[in-house]
């Protein structure tokens, strides 16, 4: 990648407040099961935070709460300074209107484990669709940005390919470009390499690493410990719906204090 | 066997004006009913999927009744039944250049209502068959429900249900003969009328059967053309659920 990826969207998107995401005391239940238990986390402009933890620890669910793909039962989450998914009325949180939630999601990019590209659109249209239909951008401009983004993630020659014609790694790079095209203030990555064949993991991680280096604000749920350590400036360890440990990568990886973290890291390293 | 070949060939190859008018009515009624039924089905499919009870329950009731009673009963019910009970009477509509008679209107209404119920279930299944991950991705980009339906889900639904819609129209062409019961002079009723004057039942019904075979065959070609035009290559037939079956994670964080 010779040129900076974010130059395709006019540089690093800046949030209105330095604290891009503020989650405080978030609680989430599925029926009688507590999925998230008193989770608090702040993501600042330019930070790349990795969330690690065993399966079922609630890390993916927490990520999905941040753009309100999941509801929360207690606590509050603000993105870009505004409460997401809910409005406050007399101290109580009530679900917001769909239109308002949609508007806030425009500023939150998300990359899914299973890519979730639109199967009825070419790679280029996948990227340009939301800028055109959601942001109301002129077609020519949206396609220009989409082409630039595709080139930056190394897929300039794939603009007319449909998702079914792309490899997993290529699809995930298109998905990253699609999220970036909306100039999001923050990017959420939900195990972006877990569904990839081993030989394709590297090409996707390279793109994410580049974004971190350019100063994109990111929250990454991952199982790739080496990658997390390398790319993140802050590591969050979750277990059974709680944040059990967090800190600088060197601290968490080299001298973890919590027994569960030690166990988790021993299983991998 | 008593089969009058010259009678047969004459009616097959040199159909009378009345017969051709019947053919026209059959085709027009089928096309209009299929279109109206599809629109109705789309609305009913959305209502059926809605969480709101005031939408969901009426849609369920409609589909339940229309799929649960015979089409022939529905046709008579709507035209003769409603008129007899003085609920509603279908009057002829004069458009200036042509008159749409009441029984044709009632026939179209009945066929459309019936078709709408089946289309609702077909469209609902088609919508649900589109991978939910794409809906979530569209939401995460800030699309509203209607926008993502229109841009992402429904185009894929259409491609998926196209063969089924073709099948439905094939059935519609033949089911349209049922409106003969309320006196619509489509192909079957015209044939019956000619039959009552000539008593050449076998020859005439052979002719009408061949005409329907011709209609459904032509439709088969049209359907094939539409299906190939709406790019089947773009369909994700080769997409495999990679993360679940074909790969394992190289440095899995658990187990």
HADDOCK unambig.tbl for C-alpha pairs under 7 A between the chains (distance, minus, plus):
assign (segid A and resid 54 and name CA) (segid B and resid 253 and name CA) 6.24 0.50 0.50
assign (segid A and resid 54 and name CA) (segid B and resid 254 and name CA) 5.25 0.50 0.50
assign (segid A and resid 55 and name CA) (segid B and resid 254 and name CA) 6.42 0.50 0.50
assign (segid A and resid 67 and name CA) (segid B and resid 140 and name CA) 6.92 0.50 0.50
assign (segid A and resid 98 and name CA) (segid B and resid 144 and name CA) 6.95 0.50 0.50
assign (segid A and resid 99 and name CA) (segid B and resid 144 and name CA) 6.58 0.50 0.50
assign (segid A and resid 102 and name CA) (segid B and resid 139 and name CA) 6.80 0.50 0.50
assign (segid A and resid 102 and name CA) (segid B and resid 142 and name CA) 4.25 0.50 0.50
assign (segid A and resid 102 and name CA) (segid B and resid 143 and name CA) 5.98 0.50 0.50
assign (segid A and resid 102 and name CA) (segid B and resid 144 and name CA) 6.04 0.50 0.50
assign (segid A and resid 103 and name CA) (segid B and resid 142 and name CA) 5.72 0.50 0.50
assign (segid A and resid 105 and name CA) (segid B and resid 140 and name CA) 5.59 0.50 0.50
assign (segid A and resid 105 and name CA) (segid B and resid 141 and name CA) 6.05 0.50 0.50
assign (segid A and resid 105 and name CA) (segid B and resid 142 and name CA) 4.84 0.50 0.50
assign (segid A and resid 106 and name CA) (segid B and resid 141 and name CA) 5.30 0.50 0.50
assign (segid A and resid 106 and name CA) (segid B and resid 142 and name CA) 4.54 0.50 0.50
assign (segid A and resid 109 and name CA) (segid B and resid 140 and name CA) 6.81 0.50 0.50
assign (segid A and resid 109 and name CA) (segid B and resid 141 and name CA) 6.79 0.50 0.50
assign (segid A and resid 110 and name CA) (segid B and resid 140 and name CA) 6.28 0.50 0.50
assign (segid A and resid 116 and name CA) (segid B and resid 133 and name CA) 5.21 0.50 0.50
assign (segid A and resid 116 and name CA) (segid B and resid 134 and name CA) 4.85 0.50 0.50
assign (segid A and resid 116 and name CA) (segid B and resid 137 and name CA) 6.12 0.50 0.50
assign (segid A and resid 117 and name CA) (segid B and resid 134 and name CA) 6.25 0.50 0.50
assign (segid A and resid 118 and name CA) (segid B and resid 134 and name CA) 5.93 0.50 0.50
assign (segid A and resid 118 and name CA) (segid B and resid 152 and name CA) 6.35 0.50 0.50
assign (segid A and resid 119 and name CA) (segid B and resid 236 and name CA) 6.54 0.50 0.50
assign (segid A and resid 120 and name CA) (segid B and resid 152 and name CA) 6.94 0.50 0.50
assign (segid A and resid 120 and name CA) (segid B and resid 156 and name CA) 6.27 0.50 0.50
assign (segid A and resid 120 and name CA) (segid B and resid 234 and name CA) 6.69 0.50 0.50
assign (segid A and resid 130 and name CA) (segid B and resid 141 and name CA) 6.31 0.50 0.50
assign (segid A and resid 134 and name CA) (segid B and resid 142 and name CA) 6.57 0.50 0.50
assign (segid A and resid 134 and name CA) (segid B and resid 143 and name CA) 6.18 0.50 0.50
assign (segid A and resid 162 and name CA) (segid B and resid 234 and name CA) 6.53 0.50 0.50
assign (segid A and resid 164 and name CA) (segid B and resid 236 and name CA) 5.00 0.50 0.50
assign (segid A and resid 164 and name CA) (segid B and resid 238 and name CA) 6.19 0.50 0.50
assign (segid A and resid 164 and name CA) (segid B and resid 239 and name CA) 5.48 0.50 0.50
assign (segid A and resid 179 and name CA) (segid B and resid 141 and name CA) 6.91 0.50 0.50
assign (segid A and resid 194 and name CA) (segid B and resid 243 and name CA) 6.75 0.50 0.50
assign (segid A and resid 194 and name CA) (segid B and resid 249 and name CA) 6.11 0.50 0.50
assign (segid A and resid 195 and name CA) (segid B and resid 242 and name CA) 6.13 0.50 0.50
assign (segid A and resid 195 and name CA) (segid B and resid 243 and name CA) 3.72 0.50 0.50
assign (segid A and resid 196 and name CA) (segid B and resid 243 and name CA) 6.25 0.50 0.50
assign (segid A and resid 196 and name CA) (segid B and resid 247 and name CA) 6.93 0.50 0.50
assign (segid A and resid 197 and name CA) (segid B and resid 247 and name CA) 5.54 0.50 0.50
assign (segid A and resid 198 and name CA) (segid B and resid 250 and name CA) 6.17 0.50 0.50
assign (segid A and resid 223 and name CA) (segid B and resid 252 and name CA) 6.08 0.50 0.50
assign (segid A and resid 223 and name CA) (segid B and resid 253 and name CA) 4.86 0.50 0.50
assign (segid A and resid 224 and name CA) (segid B and resid 251 and name CA) 6.41 0.50 0.50
assign (segid A and resid 268 and name CA) (segid B and resid 251 and name CA) 6.91 0.50 0.50
assign (segid A and resid 268 and name CA) (segid B and resid 253 and name CA) 6.41 0.50 0.50
